[in-house]
Amino acid sequence: MIRALIGWTLRWWPALALVTSAAMLAIAHAFETFGHLAPCHLCLLQRDVYWWALPICAAAVLVAYGGRLAVLKPWLGAAMGAAFLVGCGIAVYHAGAEWKFWPGPASCSGGSHAVNAAALSDLLKGATLTQPRCDVAAWRFLWLSMAGWNALISLKLAVWSLVWAAWSRKR
């Protein structure tokens, strides 16, 4: 049964990676729109990875199921794996900054972002809003922030993509 599940996953991996990438972007957008959780700089970088992965996954779907250019399958699998590894790295960095394992980027990890009368007065005079902090988790589920969950999901996507690249070389 496990072999059958692995075989099925490998057969449909490019489509699964494409759907997962789109779902991750949709979930991030839902947290922003409905949960009112504004993304920080590192959150946006993590989203960029999925935007870059979408066309790579789409190309892999076309090559995997279109029958033409099968020689590109391993290369596209490696490209998917590399993109998702970059995403995993950004997410690990972000989660580590949230847990205070290391400092986050200076652009969004310092200073006070408290709302007070002076800040509201400055806003009414045309000041810009400050962006959310990268070193503070806005949401956690089972002790992991969105960045932590993204690190795990990106790692899963990277590993399966690299396995699919190796598997498709044999086919």
LUMTORKOL-719410 format. One record per residue: residue in three letters; chain; x, y, z of N, C-alpha, C, O in turn. Coordinates in Angstrom, 1 decimal, decimal comma, always signed. Last residue first. Example, Ala and Ser with C-alpha at 12.3 -4.5 7.8 and 13.67 -1.06 7.14 Angstrom:
! LUMTORKOL-719410
{SER; A; {+12,8; -2,2; +7,1}; {+13,7; -1,1; +7,1}; {+12,9; +0,0; +7,9}; {+13,4; +1,1; +8,0}}
{ALA; A; {+13,2; -5,7; +7,8}; {+12,3; -4,5; +7,8}; {+13,2; -3,3; +7,8}; {+14,2; -3,3; +8,5}}
! end
This chain:
! LUMTORKOL-719410
{ARG; A; {+12,6; +6,9; -16,1}; {+11,4; +6,6; -16,9}; {+11,6; +7,2; -18,3}; {+10,7; +7,0; -19,1}}
{LYS; A; {+14,7; +7,9; -14,7}; {+14,7; +6,4; -15,0}; {+13,5; +6,1; -15,9}; {+13,5; +4,9; -16,4}}
{ARG; A; {+14,1; +10,5; -14,3}; {+15,3; +10,2; -15,2}; {+15,3; +8,7; -15,6}; {+15,7; +8,3; -16,7}}
{SER; A; {+12,1; +10,5; -12,5}; {+11,7; +10,7; -13,9}; {+12,9; +10,5; -14,9}; {+12,7; +10,3; -16,1}}
{TRP; A; {+13,4; +10,1; -10,1}; {+12,5; +9,1; -10,6}; {+12,3; +9,3; -12,1}; {+12,2; +8,3; -12,8}}
{ALA; A; {+14,7; +12,6; -9,8}; {+15,5; +11,4; -10,0}; {+14,7; +10,3; -10,6}; {+15,2; +9,5; -11,4}}
{ALA; A; {+12,5; +14,3; -9,7}; {+13,5; +14,5; -10,7}; {+14,3; +13,3; -10,9}; {+14,6; +12,9; -12,1}}
{TRP; A; {+11,2; +13,3; -7,4}; {+10,5; +13,1; -8,7}; {+11,5; +13,4; -9,9}; {+11,4; +12,7; -10,9}}
{VAL; A; {+13,0; +14,0; -5,5}; {+12,8; +12,6; -5,7}; {+12,1; +12,4; -7,1}; {+12,5; +11,5; -7,8}}
{LEU; A; {+12,7; +16,8; -5,8}; {+14,0; +16,2; -6,1}; {+13,9; +14,7; -6,3}; {+14,6; +14,1; -7,2}}
{SER; A; {+10,1; +17,0; -4,9}; {+10,5; +17,5; -6,3}; {+11,8; +16,9; -6,7}; {+11,9; +16,5; -7,9}}
{TRP; A; {+10,2; +16,0; -2,3}; {+9,4; +15,3; -3,3}; {+9,8; +15,7; -4,7}; {+9,8; +14,9; -5,7}}
{VAL; A; {+11,8; +18,1; -1,2}; {+12,2; +16,7; -1,2}; {+11,5; +15,9; -2,3}; {+12,1; +15,2; -3,1}}
{ALA; A; {+10,3; +20,4; -1,6}; {+11,6; +20,3; -2,2}; {+12,0; +18,8; -2,3}; {+12,5; +18,4; -3,3}}
{LEU; A; {+7,9; +19,9; -0,2}; {+7,9; +20,2; -1,6}; {+9,2; +20,0; -2,3}; {+9,3; +19,4; -3,4}}
{LYS; A; {+9,0; +19,7; +2,4}; {+8,3; +18,5; +1,8}; {+8,3; +18,7; +0,3}; {+8,5; +17,7; -0,5}}
{LEU; A; {+10,0; +22,3; +2,7}; {+10,9; +21,2; +2,7}; {+10,3; +19,9; +2,1}; {+10,9; +19,2; +1,3}}
{SER; A; {+7,6; +23,7; +2,6}; {+8,6; +23,9; +1,6}; {+9,6; +22,8; +1,5}; {+10,0; +22,4; +0,4}}
{ILE; A; {+6,4; +22,7; +5,0}; {+5,8; +22,5; +3,7}; {+6,7; +22,7; +2,5}; {+6,8; +21,9; +1,6}}
{LEU; A; {+8,3; +23,7; +6,9}; {+8,0; +22,3; +6,8}; {+7,4; +21,9; +5,4}; {+7,7; +20,9; +4,8}}
{ALA; A; {+8,1; +26,5; +6,4}; {+9,4; +25,8; +6,3}; {+9,2; +24,3; +6,1}; {+9,8; +23,7; +5,3}}
{ASN; A; {+5,4; +27,0; +7,0}; {+5,9; +27,1; +5,6}; {+7,2; +26,4; +5,4}; {+7,5; +25,9; +4,3}}
{TRP; A; {+5,4; +26,6; +9,7}; {+4,7; +25,7; +8,9}; {+5,1; +25,8; +7,4}; {+5,2; +24,8; +6,7}}
{GLY; A; {+7,1; +28,9; +10,3}; {+7,5; +27,5; +10,7}; {+6,7; +26,5; +9,9}; {+7,3; +25,5; +9,4}}
{ALA; A; {+5,5; +31,0; +9,4}; {+6,9; +30,7; +8,8}; {+7,3; +29,3; +9,1}; {+7,9; +28,7; +8,3}}
{MET; A; {+3,4; +30,8; +11,1}; {+3,2; +30,6; +9,6}; {+4,5; +30,3; +9,0}; {+4,6; +29,5; +8,1}}
{SER; A; {+4,7; +29,0; +13,9}; {+4,1; +30,2; +13,3}; {+3,9; +29,9; +11,8}; {+4,2; +28,7; +11,4}}
{LEU; A; {+3,9; +26,4; +16,1}; {+4,6; +26,9; +15,0}; {+3,9; +28,1; +14,4}; {+2,7; +28,1; +14,3}}
{TRP; A; {+2,3; +25,5; +18,2}; {+3,6; +26,1; +18,5}; {+4,4; +26,5; +17,3}; {+5,5; +27,1; +17,5}}
{LEU; A; {-0,1; +24,9; +17,0}; {+0,7; +23,8; +17,5}; {+2,2; +24,3; +17,6}; {+3,1; +23,6; +17,3}}
{PHE; A; {+0,1; +27,9; +15,5}; {-0,8; +26,8; +15,6}; {+0,2; +25,6; +15,9}; {+1,1; +25,3; +15,2}}
{ARG; A; {+0,2; +31,5; +15,7}; {+0,8; +30,2; +15,9}; {-0,3; +29,1; +16,0}; {-1,4; +29,4; +16,5}}
{TRP; A; {+0,8; +34,8; +14,4}; {-0,1; +33,6; +14,6}; {+0,6; +32,4; +14,8}; {+1,7; +32,2; +14,2}}
{ALA; A; {+2,8; +36,6; +14,2}; {+1,4; +37,1; +14,3}; {+0,4; +36,0; +14,7}; {-0,7; +36,3; +15,1}}
{ALA; A; {+5,9; +36,6; +15,8}; {+4,9; +35,8; +15,1}; {+3,5; +36,3; +15,3}; {+3,1; +36,5; +16,5}}
{VAL; A; {+8,3; +38,9; +15,2}; {+7,2; +38,6; +16,0}; {+6,2; +37,8; +15,3}; {+5,7; +38,2; +14,2}}
{ASP; A; {+10,2; +39,8; +13,4}; {+10,7; +38,9; +14,5}; {+9,6; +38,7; +15,6}; {+9,9; +38,2; +16,7}}
{CYS; A; {+9,2; +41,4; +11,6}; {+9,6; +40,1; +11,1}; {+9,9; +39,2; +12,3}; {+10,0; +38,0; +12,1}}
{ARG; A; {+6,4; +43,6; +12,1}; {+7,7; +43,1; +12,5}; {+8,0; +41,7; +12,0}; {+7,1; +40,9; +12,0}}
{PRO; A; {+4,7; +45,4; +9,5}; {+4,7; +44,5; +10,6}; {+6,2; +44,0; +10,9}; {+7,0; +44,0; +10,0}}
{GLN; A; {+5,5; +48,8; +8,7}; {+5,2; +47,5; +8,3}; {+5,3; +46,6; +9,5}; {+6,0; +46,9; +10,5}}
{THR; A; {+3,8; +51,8; +9,5}; {+5,0; +51,0; +9,6}; {+4,6; +49,6; +9,3}; {+3,5; +49,1; +9,5}}
{LEU; A; {+2,4; +54,1; +7,2}; {+2,2; +53,1; +8,2}; {+3,5; +52,3; +8,3}; {+4,2; +52,1; +7,3}}
{THR; A; {+3,5; +57,5; +6,7}; {+3,2; +56,2; +6,2}; {+3,1; +55,2; +7,4}; {+3,7; +55,4; +8,4}}
{ALA; A; {+2,0; +60,7; +7,3}; {+3,1; +59,7; +7,5}; {+2,6; +58,3; +7,0}; {+1,4; +58,0; +7,0}}
{GLY; A; {+0,0; +62,6; +7,1}; {+0,5; +62,0; +5,9}; {+1,7; +61,0; +6,1}; {+2,3; +60,5; +5,1}}
{LYS; A; {-1,3; +63,4; +9,3}; {-0,5; +64,4; +8,6}; {+0,2; +63,8; +7,4}; {+0,9; +64,6; +6,7}}
{LEU; A; {-2,3; +61,0; +10,3}; {-3,2; +62,0; +9,8}; {-2,5; +63,1; +9,0}; {-3,1; +63,7; +8,1}}
{LEU; A; {+0,1; +60,0; +11,3}; {-0,6; +59,3; +10,2}; {-1,6; +60,3; +9,5}; {-1,7; +60,3; +8,3}}
{ASP; A; {+0,6; +61,7; +13,4}; {+1,5; +61,7; +12,3}; {+0,9; +61,0; +11,1}; {+1,1; +61,5; +10,0}}
{SER; A; {-1,5; +61,0; +15,1}; {-1,4; +62,4; +14,6}; {-0,5; +62,4; +13,4}; {-0,8; +63,1; +12,4}}
{LEU; A; {-0,8; +58,4; +15,7}; {-2,1; +58,6; +14,9}; {-2,1; +60,0; +14,3}; {-2,5; +60,3; +13,2}}
{ALA; A; {+1,5; +58,9; +17,1}; {+1,6; +58,1; +15,9}; {+0,3; +58,3; +15,0}; {+0,4; +58,4; +13,8}}
{ALA; A; {+0,5; +60,2; +19,3}; {+1,4; +60,9; +18,4}; {+1,5; +60,2; +17,1}; {+1,6; +60,8; +16,0}}
{ALA; A; {-1,1; +58,3; +20,5}; {-1,7; +59,5; +20,0}; {-0,8; +60,2; +19,0}; {-1,2; +60,8; +18,0}}
{ASN; A; {+0,1; +55,1; +19,4}; {-0,2; +56,1; +20,4}; {-0,8; +57,3; +19,7}; {-0,9; +57,4; +18,5}}
{VAL; A; {+1,1; +51,8; +18,9}; {+0,1; +52,9; +18,5}; {-0,1; +53,8; +19,7}; {-0,5; +53,4; +20,7}}
{ALA; A; {+4,4; +50,6; +18,6}; {+3,2; +50,9; +19,4}; {+2,3; +52,0; +18,8}; {+2,9; +52,9; +18,2}}
{HIS; A; {+6,7; +49,6; +17,6}; {+5,6; +49,9; +16,6}; {+4,3; +50,1; +17,4}; {+3,2; +49,7; +16,9}}
{SER; A; {+10,0; +50,3; +18,1}; {+8,7; +50,0; +18,7}; {+7,7; +50,4; +17,7}; {+7,8; +51,4; +17,0}}
{GLY; A; {+12,9; +48,5; +16,8}; {+12,1; +49,6; +17,1}; {+10,7; +49,3; +17,6}; {+10,3; +48,1; +17,6}}
{GLY; A; {+13,2; +45,9; +14,3}; {+13,7; +46,7; +15,4}; {+12,7; +47,8; +15,7}; {+11,8; +48,1; +14,9}}
{SER; A; {+12,8; +44,4; +12,1}; {+12,9; +43,7; +13,3}; {+13,3; +44,6; +14,5}; {+13,7; +44,1; +15,6}}
{CYS; A; {+12,9; +45,3; +9,4}; {+11,6; +45,0; +10,0}; {+11,7; +44,3; +11,4}; {+10,7; +43,6; +11,7}}
{SER; A; {+15,5; +45,9; +8,8}; {+14,4; +46,7; +8,2}; {+13,1; +46,5; +8,8}; {+12,2; +47,3; +8,7}}
{ALA; A; {+17,2; +44,1; +9,8}; {+17,1; +45,4; +10,5}; {+15,9; +46,2; +10,0}; {+15,3; +47,0; +10,7}}
{PRO; A; {+16,0; +40,7; +9,9}; {+16,5; +41,9; +9,1}; {+16,3; +43,2; +9,9}; {+15,2; +43,4; +10,4}}
{GLY; A; {+16,5; +39,2; +13,1}; {+15,9; +39,3; +11,8}; {+16,5; +40,5; +11,0}; {+17,4; +41,1; +11,6}}
{PRO; A; {+19,0; +37,4; +14,9}; {+18,3; +38,6; +14,6}; {+17,6; +38,6; +13,2}; {+18,2; +38,0; +12,3}}
{TRP; A; {+18,2; +34,1; +16,2}; {+19,1; +35,0; +15,5}; {+18,3; +36,3; +15,2}; {+17,1; +36,3; +15,2}}
{PHE; A; {+16,2; +33,1; +17,8}; {+17,5; +32,3; +17,6}; {+18,6; +33,2; +17,0}; {+19,7; +33,0; +17,3}}
{LYS; A; {+13,7; +34,2; +18,2}; {+14,9; +34,9; +18,7}; {+16,2; +34,1; +18,7}; {+17,0; +34,3; +19,5}}
{TRP; A; {+11,6; +33,2; +16,8}; {+12,0; +32,5; +18,1}; {+13,2; +33,1; +18,8}; {+13,6; +32,6; +19,8}}
{GLU; A; {+11,7; +34,8; +14,6}; {+10,6; +34,9; +15,5}; {+10,8; +34,2; +16,8}; {+10,4; +34,7; +17,9}}
{ALA; A; {+14,1; +33,9; +13,5}; {+14,0; +35,3; +14,0}; {+12,8; +35,5; +14,9}; {+12,9; +36,2; +15,9}}
{GLY; A; {+13,3; +31,4; +12,7}; {+14,3; +31,5; +13,7}; {+14,4; +32,9; +14,3}; {+14,7; +33,1; +15,5}}
{ALA; A; {+11,4; +32,0; +10,8}; {+10,9; +31,3; +12,0}; {+12,0; +31,5; +13,1}; {+11,7; +31,7; +14,3}}
{HIS; A; {+13,1; +33,1; +8,9}; {+12,0; +33,9; +9,4}; {+11,6; +33,3; +10,8}; {+11,4; +34,0; +11,8}}
{TYR; A; {+14,8; +31,0; +8,3}; {+15,4; +32,2; +8,7}; {+14,3; +33,0; +9,5}; {+14,5; +33,6; +10,5}}
{VAL; A; {+12,9; +29,2; +7,3}; {+13,6; +28,8; +8,5}; {+14,3; +30,1; +9,1}; {+14,2; +30,3; +10,3}}
{ALA; A; {+12,0; +30,6; +5,0}; {+11,1; +30,3; +6,1}; {+11,8; +30,0; +7,4}; {+11,4; +30,4; +8,5}}
{ILE; A; {+14,3; +30,6; +3,5}; {+13,8; +31,9; +3,9}; {+12,8; +31,7; +5,1}; {+12,8; +32,5; +6,1}}
{GLY; A; {+14,6; +27,8; +3,1}; {+15,6; +28,6; +3,8}; {+15,1; +29,9; +4,3}; {+15,4; +30,3; +5,4}}
{CYS; A; {+12,3; +27,2; +1,7}; {+12,5; +26,6; +3,0}; {+13,5; +27,4; +3,8}; {+13,4; +27,7; +5,0}}
{GLY; A; {+12,8; +28,6; -0,7}; {+11,6; +29,0; +0,2}; {+11,8; +28,5; +1,6}; {+11,5; +29,1; +2,6}}
{VAL; A; {+14,9; +27,2; -1,6}; {+15,1; +28,6; -1,3}; {+14,0; +29,0; -0,3}; {+14,2; +29,8; +0,6}}
{LEU; A; {+13,6; +24,7; -2,0}; {+14,7; +24,8; -0,9}; {+15,0; +26,3; -0,6}; {+15,2; +26,6; +0,6}}
{PHE; A; {+11,9; +25,4; -4,0}; {+11,3; +25,1; -2,7}; {+12,4; +25,1; -1,6}; {+12,0; +25,4; -0,5}}
{ALA; A; {+13,8; +25,8; -6,1}; {+12,9; +26,9; -5,7}; {+12,4; +26,6; -4,3}; {+12,4; +27,5; -3,4}}
{ALA; A; {+14,9; +23,2; -6,2}; {+15,8; +24,4; -5,8}; {+14,9; +25,5; -5,4}; {+15,2; +26,2; -4,4}}
{GLY; A; {+12,7; +21,7; -7,0}; {+13,4; +21,4; -5,8}; {+14,2; +22,6; -5,3}; {+14,2; +22,9; -4,1}}
{MET; A; {+12,2; +22,8; -9,6}; {+11,2; +22,9; -8,5}; {+11,9; +22,7; -7,1}; {+11,6; +23,5; -6,2}}
{ALA; A; {+14,7; +22,1; -10,8}; {+14,3; +23,5; -10,6}; {+13,3; +23,7; -9,6}; {+13,3; +24,7; -8,8}}
{ALA; A; {+14,4; +19,3; -10,7}; {+15,5; +20,0; -10,0}; {+15,2; +21,4; -9,8}; {+15,5; +22,0; -8,7}}
{GLY; A; {+12,2; +19,1; -12,4}; {+12,1; +18,6; -11,1}; {+13,2; +19,2; -10,2}; {+12,9; +19,6; -9,0}}
{LEU; A; {+13,4; +20,1; -14,8}; {+12,3; +20,8; -14,1}; {+12,0; +20,4; -12,7}; {+11,7; +21,2; -11,8}}
{TRP; A; {+15,2; +18,1; -15,2}; {+15,7; +19,5; -15,0}; {+14,6; +20,3; -14,3}; {+14,9; +21,2; -13,5}}
{PRO; A; {+13,7; +15,8; -15,5}; {+14,6; +15,9; -14,4}; {+15,1; +17,3; -14,1}; {+15,3; +17,7; -13,0}}
{LYS; A; {+12,1; +16,7; -17,9}; {+11,5; +16,3; -16,6}; {+12,5; +16,4; -15,4}; {+12,2; +17,1; -14,4}}
{LEU; A; {+13,3; +17,0; -20,4}; {+13,3; +18,1; -19,4}; {+12,8; +17,8; -18,0}; {+12,9; +18,6; -17,1}}
{VAL; A; {+12,9; +14,8; -21,8}; {+14,2; +15,0; -21,3}; {+14,3; +16,1; -20,3}; {+15,2; +16,2; -19,6}}
{ALA; A; {+10,3; +15,0; -22,9}; {+10,5; +14,3; -21,6}; {+11,9; +14,4; -21,0}; {+12,1; +14,2; -19,8}}
{LEU; A; {+9,2; +16,5; -25,0}; {+10,3; +17,0; -24,2}; {+10,5; +16,3; -22,9}; {+10,8; +17,0; -21,9}}
{ARG; A; {+5,8; +15,3; -24,7}; {+6,9; +15,9; -25,5}; {+8,0; +16,4; -24,5}; {+7,7; +16,7; -23,4}}
{GLY; A; {+3,9; +14,4; -22,9}; {+4,6; +13,4; -23,7}; {+5,8; +14,0; -24,5}; {+6,7; +13,2; -25,0}}
{GLY; A; {+2,4; +15,8; -21,2}; {+2,2; +16,1; -22,6}; {+3,0; +15,1; -23,5}; {+2,7; +15,1; -24,7}}
{TYR; A; {+3,0; +15,3; -18,6}; {+1,8; +14,7; -19,1}; {+1,5; +15,0; -20,6}; {+0,6; +14,4; -21,2}}
{ALA; A; {+5,4; +16,6; -18,2}; {+5,2; +15,3; -17,6}; {+4,0; +14,6; -18,3}; {+4,0; +13,4; -18,5}}
{VAL; A; {+5,2; +19,1; -19,5}; {+6,2; +18,1; -20,0}; {+5,9; +16,7; -19,5}; {+6,0; +15,7; -20,2}}
{LEU; A; {+3,1; +20,3; -18,0}; {+3,0; +20,1; -19,5}; {+4,0; +19,1; -20,0}; {+3,6; +18,3; -20,9}}
{VAL; A; {+4,2; +20,1; -15,4}; {+3,0; +19,5; -15,7}; {+2,9; +19,2; -17,2}; {+2,5; +18,1; -17,7}}
{ALA; A; {+6,5; +21,8; -15,7}; {+6,7; +20,4; -15,4}; {+5,4; +19,6; -15,7}; {+5,5; +18,4; -16,2}}
{ALA; A; {+5,2; +24,2; -16,2}; {+6,0; +23,6; -17,2}; {+6,2; +22,1; -17,0}; {+6,2; +21,3; -17,9}}
{ALA; A; {+4,1; +24,5; -13,6}; {+3,2; +24,4; -14,8}; {+3,9; +23,8; -16,0}; {+3,4; +23,0; -16,7}}
{CYS; A; {+6,4; +24,7; -12,0}; {+5,5; +23,5; -11,9}; {+4,6; +23,4; -13,1}; {+4,3; +22,2; -13,5}}
{ILE; A; {+7,2; +27,1; -13,1}; {+8,1; +26,0; -13,2}; {+7,3; +24,7; -13,0}; {+7,4; +23,8; -13,8}}
{PRO; A; {+5,1; +28,9; -12,4}; {+5,4; +28,6; -13,8}; {+6,3; +27,4; -14,0}; {+6,2; +26,7; -15,0}}
{LEU; A; {+5,3; +28,6; -9,4}; {+4,1; +28,3; -10,2}; {+4,4; +28,0; -11,7}; {+4,0; +27,0; -12,2}}
{ALA; A; {+7,7; +29,5; -8,3}; {+7,5; +28,1; -8,5}; {+6,3; +27,7; -9,4}; {+6,3; +26,7; -10,1}}
{TRP; A; {+7,3; +32,2; -8,1}; {+8,3; +31,7; -9,1}; {+8,1; +30,2; -9,3}; {+8,4; +29,8; -10,5}}
{TRP; A; {+5,4; +32,2; -6,2}; {+5,1; +32,8; -7,5}; {+6,1; +32,4; -8,5}; {+5,7; +32,2; -9,7}}
{TYR; A; {+6,8; +31,0; -4,1}; {+5,6; +30,3; -4,7}; {+5,3; +30,9; -6,0}; {+4,9; +30,2; -7,0}}
{VAL; A; {+8,6; +33,1; -3,6}; {+9,1; +31,8; -4,0}; {+8,0; +31,0; -4,7}; {+8,2; +30,3; -5,7}}
{ASP; A; {+7,0; +35,2; -2,7}; {+7,7; +35,3; -4,0}; {+8,1; +33,9; -4,5}; {+8,1; +33,6; -5,7}}
{ARG; A; {+6,3; +34,3; -0,2}; {+5,3; +34,3; -1,2}; {+5,9; +34,3; -2,6}; {+5,5; +33,7; -3,5}}
{GLN; A; {+8,7; +34,9; +1,1}; {+8,3; +33,5; +1,0}; {+7,2; +33,4; +0,0}; {+7,2; +32,3; -0,7}}
{LEU; A; {+8,7; +37,7; +0,9}; {+9,8; +36,9; +0,2}; {+9,4; +35,4; +0,1}; {+9,6; +34,8; -1,0}}
{LEU; A; {+6,6; +38,3; +2,6}; {+6,4; +38,6; +1,1}; {+7,5; +37,8; +0,3}; {+7,2; +37,4; -0,8}}
{CYS; A; {+7,7; +37,6; +5,0}; {+6,5; +36,9; +4,5}; {+6,3; +37,1; +3,0}; {+6,0; +36,1; +2,3}}
{LEU; A; {+9,7; +39,4; +5,2}; {+10,1; +38,0; +5,0}; {+8,9; +37,2; +4,5}; {+9,1; +36,2; +3,8}}
{HIS; A; {+8,2; +41,8; +5,6}; {+9,1; +41,7; +4,5}; {+9,4; +40,2; +4,2}; {+9,4; +39,8; +3,0}}
{CYS; A; {+4,9; +40,7; +6,7}; {+6,1; +41,5; +6,8}; {+7,0; +41,2; +5,6}; {+6,6; +40,5; +4,7}}
{PRO; A; {+1,4; +41,1; +6,0}; {+2,7; +40,4; +5,8}; {+3,9; +41,3; +6,1}; {+3,9; +42,5; +5,7}}
{ALA; A; {-1,3; +41,5; +8,3}; {-0,4; +42,1; +7,3}; {+0,9; +41,4; +7,2}; {+1,5; +41,1; +8,2}}
{LEU; A; {-4,0; +39,9; +8,9}; {-2,6; +39,8; +9,3}; {-1,8; +40,3; +8,2}; {-1,6; +39,6; +7,2}}
{HIS; A; {-6,8; +39,6; +8,7}; {-6,2; +41,0; +8,9}; {-4,8; +40,9; +9,4}; {-4,4; +41,7; +10,3}}
{GLY; A; {-8,1; +37,4; +7,9}; {-7,5; +37,4; +9,3}; {-6,9; +38,7; +9,6}; {-6,5; +38,9; +10,8}}
{PHE; A; {-8,8; +38,0; +5,3}; {-9,9; +37,7; +6,3}; {-9,3; +37,7; +7,8}; {-10,1; +38,0; +8,7}}
{THR; A; {-6,4; +38,9; +4,1}; {-7,7; +39,5; +3,8}; {-8,6; +39,3; +4,9}; {-9,3; +40,2; +5,4}}
{GLU; A; {-4,2; +37,3; +5,2}; {-4,1; +38,8; +5,0}; {-5,5; +39,4; +4,9}; {-5,8; +40,4; +5,6}}
{PHE; A; {-5,2; +34,7; +5,0}; {-4,8; +35,2; +6,3}; {-4,7; +36,8; +6,3}; {-5,0; +37,4; +7,3}}
{ALA; A; {-5,6; +34,7; +2,2}; {-6,8; +34,6; +3,1}; {-6,4; +35,1; +4,5}; {-7,2; +35,8; +5,1}}
{HIS; A; {-3,0; +34,8; +1,2}; {-3,9; +35,9; +0,9}; {-5,1; +35,9; +1,9}; {-5,6; +36,9; +2,3}}
{ALA; A; {-2,1; +32,3; +2,2}; {-1,5; +33,6; +2,7}; {-2,4; +34,8; +2,4}; {-2,5; +35,6; +3,3}}
{ILE; A; {-3,9; +30,7; +0,7}; {-3,9; +30,7; +2,2}; {-3,3; +31,9; +2,7}; {-3,8; +32,6; +3,6}}
{ALA; A; {-3,0; +31,2; -1,9}; {-4,3; +31,5; -1,5}; {-4,5; +31,6; +0,0}; {-5,2; +32,4; +0,5}}
{LEU; A; {-0,3; +30,2; -1,7}; {-0,6; +31,7; -2,0}; {-2,0; +32,1; -1,6}; {-2,2; +33,2; -1,1}}
{MET; A; {-0,9; +27,6; -1,3}; {-0,1; +28,3; -0,3}; {-0,3; +29,8; -0,5}; {-0,4; +30,6; +0,5}}
{ALA; A; {-2,2; +26,9; -3,6}; {-3,0; +26,8; -2,3}; {-2,2; +27,6; -1,3}; {-2,8; +28,3; -0,5}}
{ALA; A; {-0,2; +27,0; -5,5}; {-1,3; +27,9; -5,6}; {-2,1; +28,0; -4,3}; {-2,6; +29,1; -3,9}}
{SER; A; {+1,4; +24,9; -4,5}; {+1,9; +26,3; -4,6}; {+0,8; +27,3; -4,6}; {+0,8; +28,3; -4,0}}
{THR; A; {-0,3; +22,7; -4,7}; {+0,1; +23,1; -3,4}; {+0,7; +24,6; -3,4}; {+0,4; +25,3; -2,5}}
{VAL; A; {-0,6; +22,6; -7,5}; {-1,8; +22,9; -6,7}; {-1,4; +23,4; -5,3}; {-2,0; +24,3; -4,7}}
{LEU; A; {+2,1; +22,0; -8,2}; {+1,4; +23,2; -8,7}; {+0,2; +23,6; -7,9}; {+0,0; +24,8; -7,5}}
{ALA; A; {+2,4; +19,6; -6,9}; {+3,3; +20,7; -6,5}; {+2,6; +22,0; -7,0}; {+2,7; +23,1; -6,3}}
{LEU; A; {+0,6; +18,0; -8,2}; {+0,4; +18,2; -6,8}; {+1,2; +19,4; -6,3}; {+0,8; +20,2; -5,5}}
{ALA; A; {+1,7; +18,1; -10,8}; {+0,3; +18,7; -10,6}; {+0,1; +18,9; -9,1}; {-0,4; +20,0; -8,7}}
{PRO; A; {+4,1; +16,7; -10,3}; {+4,1; +18,1; -10,8}; {+2,8; +18,8; -10,6}; {+2,7; +20,0; -10,3}}
{TRP; A; {+3,2; +14,1; -9,2}; {+3,9; +15,1; -8,4}; {+3,9; +16,5; -9,1}; {+3,6; +17,5; -8,3}}
{TRP; A; {+1,9; +11,9; -10,1}; {+1,2; +13,1; -10,2}; {+1,9; +14,3; -9,5}; {+1,3; +15,3; -9,3}}
{ARG; A; {+3,8; +9,9; -9,7}; {+3,2; +10,0; -11,0}; {+2,5; +11,4; -11,2}; {+2,6; +12,0; -12,2}}
{LEU; A; {+4,4; +10,2; -7,0}; {+5,4; +10,5; -8,0}; {+4,8; +10,7; -9,4}; {+5,2; +11,6; -10,1}}
{THR; A; {+2,0; +9,3; -5,9}; {+2,5; +10,7; -5,6}; {+3,5; +11,1; -6,7}; {+3,5; +12,2; -7,2}}
{TRP; A; {+1,9; +6,7; -6,8}; {+0,8; +7,6; -7,2}; {+1,3; +9,0; -7,0}; {+1,1; +9,9; -7,9}}
{GLY; A; {+4,1; +5,6; -5,5}; {+4,1; +5,6; -6,9}; {+3,0; +6,6; -7,4}; {+3,3; +7,3; -8,4}}
{ILE; A; {+3,3; +6,0; -2,8}; {+4,5; +6,7; -3,3}; {+4,5; +6,7; -4,8}; {+4,8; +7,8; -5,4}}
{LEU; A; {+1,1; +4,3; -2,8}; {+0,9; +5,7; -2,5}; {+2,1; +6,5; -3,0}; {+1,9; +7,6; -3,5}}
{ALA; A; {+2,3; +1,8; -3,4}; {+1,3; +2,3; -4,3}; {+1,1; +3,8; -4,1}; {+0,9; +4,6; -5,1}}
{ARG; A; {+3,9; +1,5; -1,1}; {+4,5; +1,6; -2,5}; {+3,6; +2,2; -3,5}; {+3,9; +3,0; -4,3}}
{ILE; A; {+1,9; +1,3; +0,8}; {+2,8; +2,4; +0,8}; {+3,5; +2,6; -0,5}; {+3,6; +3,7; -1,0}}
{MET; A; {+0,8; -1,2; +0,0}; {+0,0; +0,0; +0,0}; {+0,9; +1,3; +0,0}; {+0,6; +2,2; -0,7}}
! end
